[in-house]
């Protein structure tokens, strides 16, 4: 694959997700509370008499590293002339070559009915959804029948870039194949 500049690039920060923000705040408060309670005040943690070094080893990663990591986590979507690259910022990096894309569908409806919320960014065999805060995006159907949904805050911009690149790579399939749901 060549390393040309992307035709389209979108960054979706995870800090826009209220449930994850709540978990990070609770985890951070737990970390600092553990350090303050055990290491600074010298009190036992219930019936557990925890050493200071252990409270620091547990509390500081929660209090410092968790909010730093969360603040930097993003999903980055880039469309190149020959492929789409999605890095969801946690565990998934996916490159989809337009040479293997059989159909492109704009999804302006709520995708939560077709894609289970619990598998976003994870594969269930044939359907994978990559999204952070959006209910809309572009669905790519591969030659082997697999489907990949890429969520976007700007689904029209992403869709235009994907379709332009796909038309250039697979002109024999591009006529009449683009659908909008």
C-alpha positions as CSV (number, residue, x, y, z in Angstrom):
1,X,0.0,0.0,0.0
2,X,1.3,3.4,-0.8
3,X,1.7,6.1,1.8
4,X,-0.1,9.1,0.1
5,X,-2.0,11.7,2.1
6,X,-5.5,10.6,3.1
7,X,-8.4,11.9,1.1
8,X,-10.5,12.2,4.2
9,X,-9.6,12.0,7.9
10,X,-11.8,12.1,11.0
11,X,-10.9,11.9,14.7
12,X,-13.6,11.0,17.2
13,X,-12.5,11.3,20.8
14,X,-13.8,8.8,23.3
15,X,-14.1,11.5,26.0
16,X,-17.4,12.4,24.3
17,X,-19.0,9.2,25.6
18,X,-20.8,9.9,28.9
19,X,-20.7,6.3,30.3
20,X,-17.0,6.1,29.8
21,X,-16.4,9.6,31.3
22,X,-18.3,8.5,34.3
23,X,-16.2,5.3,34.7
24,X,-13.0,7.3,34.3
25,X,-14.1,9.8,37.0
26,X,-15.1,7.0,39.4
27,X,-11.8,5.2,38.7
28,X,-9.8,8.3,39.2
29,X,-11.5,9.2,42.4
30,X,-11.0,5.6,43.6
31,X,-7.3,5.8,42.9
32,X,-6.7,9.1,44.7
33,X,-9.0,8.1,47.5
34,X,-7.0,4.9,48.0
35,X,-3.7,6.8,48.1
36,X,-5.1,9.4,50.5
37,X,-6.8,6.9,52.8
38,X,-4.0,4.3,53.0
39,X,-0.7,6.1,52.2
40,X,-1.3,9.6,53.5
41,X,-3.7,9.0,56.4
42,X,-2.3,5.6,57.3
43,X,-5.7,3.9,57.8
44,X,-6.5,0.3,57.0
45,X,-8.8,-0.5,54.0
46,X,-11.5,-2.2,55.9
47,X,-10.1,-5.3,57.5
48,X,-7.1,-5.2,55.1
49,X,-4.0,-3.5,56.4
50,X,-2.5,-2.6,53.1
51,X,1.2,-1.4,52.9
52,X,1.8,2.1,51.5
53,X,3.7,0.9,48.5
54,X,0.8,-1.3,47.4
55,X,-1.7,1.5,47.8
56,X,0.5,3.7,45.6
57,X,1.0,0.9,43.1
58,X,-2.7,0.5,42.7
59,X,-3.9,4.1,43.3
60,X,-1.5,6.1,41.2
61,X,-2.3,4.2,37.9
62,X,-6.0,4.8,38.5
63,X,-5.5,8.4,39.6
64,X,-3.0,9.5,36.9
65,X,-2.7,7.0,34.0
66,X,-6.4,6.3,33.6
67,X,-7.5,9.9,32.9
68,X,-4.4,10.5,30.8
69,X,-5.0,7.5,28.6
70,X,-8.7,8.2,28.3
71,X,-8.1,11.8,27.4
72,X,-5.9,10.7,24.5
73,X,-8.0,7.8,23.2
74,X,-9.5,8.5,19.8
75,X,-11.0,6.6,16.8
76,X,-9.2,7.8,13.7
77,X,-10.8,7.1,10.2
78,X,-8.7,7.7,7.1
79,X,-9.7,7.2,3.5
80,X,-6.8,6.7,1.1
81,X,-7.1,6.2,-2.7
82,X,-6.9,2.4,-2.3
83,X,-8.2,1.7,1.2
84,X,-9.9,2.8,4.3
85,X,-8.1,2.6,7.6
86,X,-9.9,2.6,11.0
87,X,-8.0,2.7,14.2
88,X,-10.5,2.6,17.1
89,X,-7.9,3.7,19.7
90,X,-8.4,0.7,22.0
91,X,-7.8,-2.6,20.4
92,X,-8.7,-2.6,16.8
93,X,-6.8,-1.5,13.7
94,X,-8.5,-2.4,10.4
95,X,-7.4,-1.7,6.8
96,X,-10.1,-2.4,4.1
97,X,-8.9,-2.5,0.5
98,X,-11.3,-1.0,-2.0
99,X,-10.3,-3.8,-4.3
100,X,-12.3,-6.2,-2.1
101,X,-15.3,-4.0,-1.5
102,X,-18.4,-5.2,-3.4
103,X,-20.9,-2.5,-2.3
104,X,-21.1,0.7,-0.4
105,X,-24.1,1.9,1.5
106,X,-24.7,5.2,3.3
107,X,-26.3,4.6,6.6
108,X,-28.2,7.7,7.7
109,X,-30.6,5.7,9.8
110,X,-29.9,4.5,13.4
111,X,-27.5,1.6,13.0
112,X,-28.1,0.2,16.5
113,X,-30.8,-2.1,15.2
114,X,-28.4,-3.9,12.8
115,X,-25.3,-3.8,14.9
116,X,-25.3,-4.9,18.5
117,X,-23.9,-2.1,20.8
118,X,-21.8,-4.6,22.7
119,X,-19.7,-5.5,19.7
120,X,-18.7,-2.1,18.5
121,X,-15.1,-2.3,17.5
122,X,-15.1,-6.1,17.8
123,X,-15.9,-8.8,15.3
124,X,-18.7,-11.3,15.5
125,X,-17.6,-13.2,12.4
126,X,-19.2,-11.3,9.5
127,X,-20.3,-7.9,10.8
128,X,-18.1,-5.4,12.5
129,X,-19.0,-1.8,13.6
130,X,-16.4,0.8,14.3
131,X,-18.0,3.9,15.9
132,X,-17.7,6.2,19.0
133,X,-20.6,8.6,19.3
134,X,-22.4,8.4,15.9
135,X,-25.4,6.5,14.9
136,X,-24.7,7.1,11.2
137,X,-21.9,6.2,8.8
138,X,-20.9,4.1,5.8
139,X,-21.3,0.4,5.4
140,X,-18.9,-1.6,3.3
141,X,-19.9,-5.0,2.0
142,X,-16.8,-7.1,1.1
143,X,-16.5,-9.7,-1.7
144,X,-16.7,-12.5,0.9
145,X,-20.0,-11.2,2.3
146,X,-18.5,-9.6,5.4
147,X,-19.8,-6.1,6.4
148,X,-18.0,-3.3,8.1
149,X,-19.8,-0.2,9.3
150,X,-17.7,2.9,10.0
151,X,-19.5,5.4,12.1
152,X,-18.9,9.1,11.5
153,X,-20.0,12.5,12.9
154,X,-19.8,13.6,9.2
155,X,-21.3,10.6,7.3
156,X,-21.7,12.6,4.1
157,X,-18.1,13.6,4.0
158,X,-16.9,10.1,4.8
159,X,-19.3,8.6,2.3
160,X,-18.2,11.0,-0.5
161,X,-14.5,10.2,0.1
162,X,-15.2,6.4,0.2
163,X,-17.3,6.4,-2.9
164,X,-14.8,8.5,-4.9
165,X,-12.0,6.2,-4.0
166,X,-14.1,3.1,-4.5
167,X,-15.3,4.3,-8.0
168,X,-11.7,4.7,-9.0
169,X,-10.6,1.2,-7.8
170,X,-13.7,-0.8,-8.8
171,X,-15.4,1.0,-11.7
172,X,-17.1,-2.2,-12.9
173,X,-19.1,-2.4,-9.6
174,X,-19.7,1.2,-8.8
175,X,-22.5,1.9,-11.2
176,X,-25.8,1.7,-9.4
177,X,-24.4,0.0,-6.3
178,X,-24.4,3.0,-3.9
179,X,-27.4,2.9,-1.7
180,X,-28.7,5.1,1.1
181,X,-30.6,3.5,4.0
